[in-house]
Amino acid sequence: MPILRKTIARDTHLNNDEAAVYKAIGKKYFDKHSSVNHGAGEYVRVTGATVATTNTVESNFAILKRGLYGRLHHVGEQRLQRYVTEFDFR
């Protein structure tokens, strides 16, 4: 996935749920990788100074979706990053 190499720093800490696709991505593209198992009722895992959770990204994505559906209705690929950045700021 060349887009991952271009847009995400290698030292980023990847947090994800139990989806199998993330295991390969985590090993290949990231130095730090943690996951939680939603299927087993686990939503936060704390290991020393490392906290694994997907709550933050799920909340950010929900805010973005509400903005897109409620106000913008359609966003082309060429402007998507601008809107993602704007809603991340909010």
C-alpha positions as CSV (number, residue, x, y, z in Angstrom):
1,M,0.0,0.0,0.0
2,P,2.1,2.9,-1.2
3,I,-0.3,5.5,0.2
4,L,0.6,4.4,3.7
5,R,4.3,4.9,3.1
6,K,3.5,8.4,1.7
7,T,1.1,9.7,4.3
8,I,1.9,8.0,7.7
9,A,5.2,8.2,9.5
10,R,6.9,4.9,10.3
11,D,7.1,5.7,14.0
12,T,3.3,6.2,14.3
13,H,1.7,3.9,16.9
14,L,-1.1,1.9,15.1
15,N,-4.1,1.1,17.3
16,N,-6.8,-1.1,15.8
17,D,-9.5,-3.7,16.6
18,E,-9.3,-7.4,15.9
19,A,-9.7,-7.2,12.1
20,A,-7.1,-9.5,10.5
21,V,-6.1,-7.1,7.8
22,Y,-4.4,-4.8,10.4
23,K,-1.9,-7.5,11.6
24,A,-0.1,-7.6,8.2
25,I,-0.3,-3.8,7.9
26,G,1.0,-3.3,11.4
27,K,4.0,-5.6,10.9
28,K,4.9,-4.2,7.5
29,Y,4.4,-0.4,7.9
30,F,4.7,0.5,11.6
31,D,7.2,0.1,14.4
32,K,4.6,0.2,17.2
33,H,1.3,-1.7,16.9
34,S,-1.4,-2.5,19.5
35,S,-4.9,-3.9,19.2
36,V,-8.1,-4.5,21.2
37,N,-10.6,-7.3,20.9
38,H,-14.0,-5.8,20.6
39,G,-15.5,-9.3,20.1
40,A,-14.4,-10.3,23.6
41,G,-15.7,-7.0,25.1
42,E,-12.3,-5.4,25.3
43,Y,-12.3,-1.7,24.3
44,V,-9.1,-0.4,26.0
45,R,-5.9,-2.2,26.8
46,V,-3.2,-0.6,29.0
47,T,0.3,-2.1,28.9
48,G,2.7,0.0,30.9
49,A,2.8,3.4,29.2
50,T,1.0,2.1,26.1
51,V,-2.8,2.5,25.7
52,A,-4.5,0.7,22.9
53,T,-8.0,2.0,22.0
54,T,-10.0,2.8,18.9
55,N,-12.4,5.1,20.7
56,T,-10.7,8.3,19.5
57,V,-10.7,7.5,15.8
58,E,-14.2,6.2,15.9
59,S,-15.4,9.4,17.5
60,N,-13.5,11.5,14.9
61,F,-14.9,9.5,12.1
62,A,-18.5,9.9,13.5
63,I,-18.0,13.7,13.6
64,L,-16.7,13.7,10.0
65,K,-19.6,11.6,8.8
66,R,-22.2,13.9,10.4
67,G,-20.6,16.9,8.8
68,L,-20.5,15.2,5.4
69,Y,-24.0,13.9,5.4
70,G,-25.6,16.9,7.2
71,R,-23.8,19.9,5.6
72,L,-21.7,18.9,2.6
73,H,-23.6,15.9,1.1
74,H,-20.8,15.1,-1.3
75,V,-17.0,15.6,-1.3
76,G,-14.7,14.8,-4.2
77,E,-11.4,13.0,-3.6
78,Q,-9.5,16.2,-4.5
79,R,-10.9,18.1,-1.4
80,L,-11.5,15.2,1.0
81,Q,-8.2,15.8,2.9
82,R,-9.2,19.5,3.5
83,Y,-12.4,18.4,5.1
84,V,-10.8,15.7,7.2
85,T,-8.3,18.2,8.5
86,E,-11.1,20.7,9.3
87,F,-13.2,18.2,11.2
88,D,-10.1,16.9,13.0
89,F,-9.5,20.4,14.2
90,R,-13.0,20.7,15.5
